[in-house]
Amino acid sequence: MKRREFIQKTAASSALVGVTGVTLSSFTTLNTKHLTILHTNDVHSYIDPFPANHPKNPNAGGVARRAAIIENIRKENSNVLLLDAGDIFQGTPYFNYYGGELEFKLMSMMKYDLATIGNHDFDNGINGLYAQLPNAEFEFVSANYDFKNTILDGHVKPYKLFNKNGIKVGVFGLGVELEGLVDKKNYKETVYNNPVEIAQDMSKLLKKDYKCDLVICLSHIGYEYKNDANKICDLKLASLTKDIDLIIGGHTHTFLDKPTLIKNIENNDVLVNQVGCYGLNLGRVDFYFDDSKSVSSKGKSIII
C-alpha cells in the first residue's frame, strides 16, 4: 500500500494524455490508427558524428542526422512519441563544458516527449541535474526512484499519460540501483525501490485504472545480465509482470536490430527494445490499432 500511496501522491499533478495484449498479426482496416514510437538510449553527450577515421563507427551518428530522420518520420505520421531511456549525460567534452545544457536544448529542439533518468545523469550530482531542468522542454519519469527528500522532489513524476489521436498511452520510468554504481554524494537521499514490484503497481494503475491502450516502460535497468542470473533486467522484468506492452531499455548499450518478444506472467507478448549507445541508432516501433483496440506491431533499428 505504501508503494501505491507514493505513486498516487507523486503522480497527482500528472496530465492525462491505452493496448490489449500485443500481437504480431497483421491487419488493415479503414479505421486503423497508427502510432509510431521513436526512442534513444545512452546517447552520452555524443552531439557530433563519429570522425571518418574512427575504427568502429566512421561517419556514424550525430544529432543533426537524427533530427532530420525524426522530422521525416513525423511527416509520414503525425502520431509520434519520441522517448529517451536515460544516460543522456557524460561521454564527450560537451558535457564537461556545458554540464548537460546542450544535450537538453537539442533534445527540446527535436521535440522529445519524455525521458527517464540513467545513472550517468547524476554525474554532476543531483543538484547539477536539477540545474539543467529549465533547458529541457520535456518531462522526466521515474517510478522506482523516490526523490521526496531531494531537490528533485516534484520535478520527476512516476509516469505520464498521452492521448495520440484517441489512443491512450501510459509511460512510466524505471532506474537502475544506484548504490555501488554512483557516488552517494551525487544522488544524496534518493531512495531506490524494487523495479519489479513498482512496475507491477504502475502497469496495473495505467492499464486498469486509467484504461490505457498502450503501456510503455521506459527503463534504465539493462537488457540482460548473463553472468548474474539474479539481477533484474528488462527481459526478466517482462517475464515477471503483466500489462506492459513495450519496454524501451538502456544502460547495457545493447544493440538490437528489432525488438525481442518475451512472454509475460500471463503468457501475453511483451516487446523489449534497446538501440545501443552514442546516438548511433534510432529505435522505431509502430503500433496499429483497429476499432476494437486490438493491436499489431512491428519494430526496427534505424542506423544513423
DALINPE-V670230 format. One record per residue. N is the residue number from 1. SS is DSSP state (alpha for helix, beta for strand, coil for the rest). PSI is psi in whole degrees, -180 to 180 (* if undefined). D_CENTER is the distance of its C-alpha to the mean C-alpha in whole Angstrom. Layout:
BEGIN
N/SS/PSI/D_CENTER
N/SS/PSI/D_CENTER
END
This chain:
BEGIN
1/coil/-33/26
2/alpha/-40/25
3/alpha/-44/21
4/alpha/-42/22
5/alpha/-41/23
6/alpha/-46/21
7/alpha/-46/18
8/alpha/-43/21
9/alpha/-47/22
10/alpha/-18/19
11/coil/6/18
12/coil/-32/21
13/coil/10/20
14/coil/140/17
15/coil/143/18
16/coil/133/18
17/coil/*/17
18/coil/*/17
19/coil/142/17
20/coil/176/20
21/coil/135/20
22/beta/130/18
23/beta/158/21
24/coil/13/22
25/coil/146/25
26/coil/149/26
27/coil/161/27
28/coil/132/28
29/coil/163/30
30/coil/-27/31
31/coil/17/28
32/coil/134/25
33/beta/137/22
34/beta/121/20
35/beta/128/16
36/beta/125/14
37/beta/119/10
38/beta/143/10
39/beta/154/7
40/beta/167/8
41/coil/151/8
42/coil/47/11
43/coil/-30/12
44/coil/46/15
45/coil/19/17
46/coil/101/18
47/coil/-47/19
48/coil/158/22
49/coil/158/23
50/coil/148/24
51/coil/160/28
52/coil/-26/30
53/coil/13/32
54/coil/134/29
55/coil/-27/29
56/coil/-38/26
57/coil/56/24
58/coil/129/27
59/coil/19/26
60/coil/156/22
61/coil/-160/19
62/coil/135/20
63/alpha/-40/18
64/alpha/-42/21
65/alpha/-41/21
66/alpha/-43/17
67/alpha/-40/18
68/alpha/-41/21
69/alpha/-45/19
70/alpha/-43/16
71/alpha/-42/20
72/alpha/-38/21
73/alpha/-39/19
74/alpha/-28/19
75/alpha/-31/23
76/alpha/-38/22
77/coil/122/20
78/coil/-16/20
79/coil/85/17
80/beta/138/14
81/beta/131/11
82/beta/118/9
83/beta/154/5
84/beta/137/5
85/coil/27/4
86/coil/173/7
87/coil/54/11
88/coil/-35/11
89/coil/164/15
90/coil/116/18
91/coil/-23/19
92/coil/167/22
93/alpha/-19/25
94/alpha/-39/23
95/alpha/-42/21
96/alpha/-36/24
97/alpha/-40/26
98/alpha/-7/24
99/coil/20/22
100/coil/-10/18
101/alpha/-48/20
102/alpha/-42/20
103/alpha/-48/16
104/alpha/-39/15
105/alpha/-40/18
106/alpha/-41/17
107/alpha/-37/14
108/alpha/-39/16
109/alpha/-33/18
110/coil/-3/16
111/coil/50/15
112/coil/143/11
113/coil/-31/10
114/beta/152/7
115/beta/158/6
116/coil/177/6
117/coil/126/9
118/coil/168/10
119/alpha/-36/14
120/alpha/-11/15
121/alpha/-6/14
122/alpha/7/17
123/coil/-24/19
124/coil/19/21
125/alpha/163/21
126/alpha/-30/20
127/alpha/-35/22
128/alpha/-39/21
129/alpha/-45/18
130/alpha/-41/19
131/alpha/-26/22
132/alpha/-9/19
133/alpha/-35/17
134/alpha/-19/20
135/alpha/-6/19
136/coil/113/16
137/coil/37/16
138/coil/168/13
139/beta/167/11
140/beta/142/9
141/beta/139/9
142/coil/114/10
143/coil/-25/12
144/coil/2/14
145/beta/119/15
146/beta/110/18
147/coil/15/19
148/coil/-25/22
149/coil/24/24
150/coil/174/22
151/coil/-18/22
152/coil/-2/19
153/coil/125/20
154/coil/-10/19
155/coil/-13/17
156/coil/121/14
157/beta/160/13
158/coil/-34/12
159/beta/168/11
160/beta/146/11
161/beta/138/13
162/beta/153/14
163/beta/111/17
164/beta/99/17
165/coil/42/21
166/coil/-3/22
167/beta/119/18
168/beta/123/17
169/beta/127/13
170/beta/129/12
171/beta/125/8
172/beta/159/8
173/beta/151/7
174/beta/142/8
175/beta/158/10
176/coil/157/13
177/coil/130/16
178/coil/-30/18
179/coil/128/21
180/coil/-12/23
181/coil/-35/20
182/coil/139/20
183/coil/133/24
184/alpha/-37/24
185/alpha/-18/25
186/alpha/-31/22
187/alpha/-7/20
188/coil/-121/23
189/coil/17/23
190/coil/130/20
191/beta/128/20
192/beta/128/18
193/coil/153/18
194/coil/122/18
195/alpha/-31/14
196/alpha/-47/16
197/alpha/-44/18
198/alpha/-42/16
199/alpha/-40/13
200/alpha/-39/17
201/alpha/-46/18
202/alpha/-45/14
203/alpha/-38/15
204/alpha/-44/18
205/alpha/-47/18
206/alpha/-41/16
207/alpha/-44/18
208/alpha/-50/21
209/alpha/-49/22
210/coil/-8/20
211/coil/47/20
212/coil/143/17
213/coil/-29/17
214/beta/128/14
215/beta/123/12
216/beta/132/8
217/beta/120/6
218/beta/102/3
219/beta/140/5
220/beta/49/8
221/coil/-8/11
222/coil/144/12
223/coil/-48/13
224/coil/147/16
225/coil/93/19
226/coil/-27/22
227/coil/2/25
228/coil/87/23
229/coil/-21/23
230/coil/-11/23
231/coil/135/20
232/coil/131/17
233/coil/178/14
234/alpha/-41/12
235/alpha/-42/15
236/alpha/-41/17
237/alpha/-44/14
238/alpha/-40/15
239/alpha/-22/18
240/alpha/-2/19
241/coil/180/17
242/coil/165/18
243/coil/3/17
244/coil/131/13
245/coil/-35/13
246/beta/130/10
247/beta/118/8
248/beta/116/5
249/coil/173/6
250/coil/-170/8
251/coil/-45/11
252/coil/3/14
253/coil/45/14
254/coil/122/14
255/beta/115/15
256/coil/134/15
257/coil/-28/17
258/coil/164/16
259/coil/147/14
260/beta/138/16
261/beta/121/17
262/beta/144/18
263/beta/131/20
264/coil/-172/19
265/coil/-19/22
266/coil/14/23
267/coil/24/23
268/coil/158/21
269/beta/139/19
270/beta/132/15
271/beta/134/13
272/beta/123/11
273/beta/153/10
274/coil/145/9
275/beta/43/11
276/coil/-117/13
277/coil/171/13
278/coil/18/15
279/coil/23/14
280/coil/-29/17
281/beta/158/15
282/beta/125/12
283/beta/144/11
284/beta/126/12
285/beta/124/13
286/beta/131/15
287/beta/141/16
288/beta/121/20
289/beta/132/21
290/coil/-173/25
291/coil/-30/27
292/coil/8/27
293/coil/16/23
294/coil/154/23
295/beta/143/20
296/beta/164/20
297/beta/160/18
298/beta/150/18
299/beta/157/15
300/beta/167/16
301/beta/128/15
302/beta/121/17
303/beta/131/19
304/coil/*/19
END
